[in-house]
Every structure is written in structure tokens, then in C-alpha cells.
Amino acid sequence: MHIFLVFRGYLAGPFDGVKDFNDWFSSLPQSQLPDSLKFWDLYRDYLPDSGAIKLTHGDLHRENIIISSEGPPHVLAAIDWAHTGWYPEYWDYCKALYTAHYESE
């Protein structure tokens, strides 16, 4: 399965697999630098190149999860699917860490 992504108004991909997607993603912060200033992204090694491509929500945080108000709490729905897509299976976990604010409840 190929991964496509709309990033800053441009279509990125297709990526033939998780490794190609990770290579592209880790290059983003340096994409505007001349080649002479580019360096190896130290965090790239933490992105797993194996694994499945899954349908992901893409924006999971507490404002997008509706919880029951009575009885034992349980998830009723996940809303705001604007960022949904086919991404590496780790994507929702990492994106949720990025969008979570430590000072919130």
C-alpha cells in the first residue's frame, strides 16, 4: 500500500513503504536548507522502518474524544477526522504525544 500525504498544500508521496515515509518526514525540518548545511536527523533512528500502514485518526487528543458522562467512563466517539489517513501504525501514538499539553488535565 502506498502512503500519500497533503503537506502545506502539496501532495507528498507516494511513499512505497514506512521507510520511505520516515526518510521524507525526518528531512522536513531541513528541507529549505542548502545541501552544505544539512545533517543527519538524530531522531530518525527512533522511527521504526517496519510495521504496517494503518488507517489513523491523526489528531487524537482529549478535545476530540467524547466520553460518557454517567456510569463508568467509556469512549462514545472520536470526532474531527480532518487529519485521518493511511500512516505507519505508530503515527497516532506519536502525534498524540506531540499534541498533548502537559499542563492540561
VMD Tcl script that draws the C-alpha trace (Angstrom):
set ca {
  {0.00 0.00 0.00}
  {1.29 3.47 -0.83}
  {1.25 6.39 1.59}
  {0.15 9.81 0.28}
  {0.09 12.99 2.30}
  {-1.02 16.55 1.67}
  {1.58 18.73 3.38}
  {1.40 22.53 3.30}
  {-0.86 22.35 0.28}
  {1.39 19.98 -1.70}
  {0.89 16.31 -2.34}
  {3.73 14.32 -0.82}
  {4.39 10.78 -1.92}
  {3.59 8.25 -2.96}
  {5.83 6.51 -0.49}
  {6.42 2.84 -1.19}
  {6.55 1.96 2.47}
  {7.19 3.08 6.01}
  {10.94 3.60 5.49}
  {10.42 5.99 2.56}
  {7.81 7.92 4.56}
  {10.12 8.14 7.60}
  {13.04 9.36 5.46}
  {10.86 12.10 3.97}
  {9.35 13.05 7.34}
  {12.73 13.33 9.07}
  {14.03 15.55 6.26}
  {11.25 18.17 6.65}
  {12.96 20.45 9.20}
  {15.93 20.82 6.84}
  {14.04 20.91 3.56}
  {14.79 24.60 2.99}
  {18.49 24.38 3.86}
  {21.22 24.17 1.22}
  {22.86 20.73 0.99}
  {26.04 22.08 2.62}
  {24.12 22.76 5.87}
  {22.10 19.54 6.07}
  {22.91 16.95 8.71}
  {21.66 13.52 9.82}
  {18.49 13.79 11.91}
  {19.37 12.14 15.23}
  {15.72 11.29 15.86}
  {15.41 9.40 12.56}
  {16.80 6.27 14.22}
  {13.80 6.21 16.57}
  {11.28 5.87 13.73}
  {10.66 2.17 13.04}
  {11.03 1.24 9.37}
  {8.97 -1.91 9.73}
  {5.33 -2.25 10.56}
  {2.01 -1.94 8.89}
  {0.30 1.04 7.32}
  {-2.98 1.67 9.14}
  {-5.95 3.99 8.89}
  {-5.29 6.53 11.63}
  {-7.25 9.41 13.14}
  {-4.28 11.77 13.03}
  {-5.44 14.23 15.70}
  {-6.23 12.30 18.87}
  {-6.35 14.46 21.97}
  {-8.90 14.97 24.71}
  {-10.94 17.58 22.82}
  {-11.58 15.03 20.05}
  {-12.69 12.14 22.26}
  {-16.23 12.11 23.66}
  {-16.52 10.27 26.99}
  {-19.74 9.16 28.68}
  {-20.95 11.44 31.47}
  {-22.75 8.78 33.51}
  {-21.64 5.49 34.99}
  {-18.15 4.18 34.46}
  {-16.48 6.34 31.81}
  {-16.23 4.88 28.34}
  {-15.46 6.30 24.91}
  {-18.58 7.24 22.95}
  {-16.92 8.68 19.83}
  {-13.83 10.17 18.27}
  {-14.58 13.38 16.35}
  {-12.72 15.68 13.94}
  {-11.37 13.25 11.38}
  {-9.85 16.00 9.18}
  {-6.32 14.61 9.65}
  {-7.22 10.98 9.01}
  {-5.13 8.98 6.61}
  {-3.10 5.86 5.97}
  {0.05 6.20 8.05}
  {2.58 3.96 9.82}
  {0.98 2.19 12.76}
  {2.96 4.30 15.26}
  {1.54 7.59 13.88}
  {-1.43 8.20 16.21}
  {0.69 7.48 19.29}
  {3.46 9.89 18.29}
  {1.06 12.57 17.06}
  {-0.92 12.35 20.31}
  {2.27 12.91 22.30}
  {3.04 15.94 20.14}
  {-0.42 17.49 20.55}
  {-0.86 16.72 24.27}
  {-0.15 19.62 26.60}
  {1.46 18.65 29.89}
  {-0.30 21.42 31.80}
  {-3.79 20.17 30.87}
  {-5.75 17.65 32.93}
}
mol new
graphics top color blue
foreach p $ca { graphics top sphere $p radius 0.5 }
foreach p [lrange $ca 0 end-1] q [lrange $ca 1 end] { graphics top cylinder $p $q radius 0.2 }
display resetview
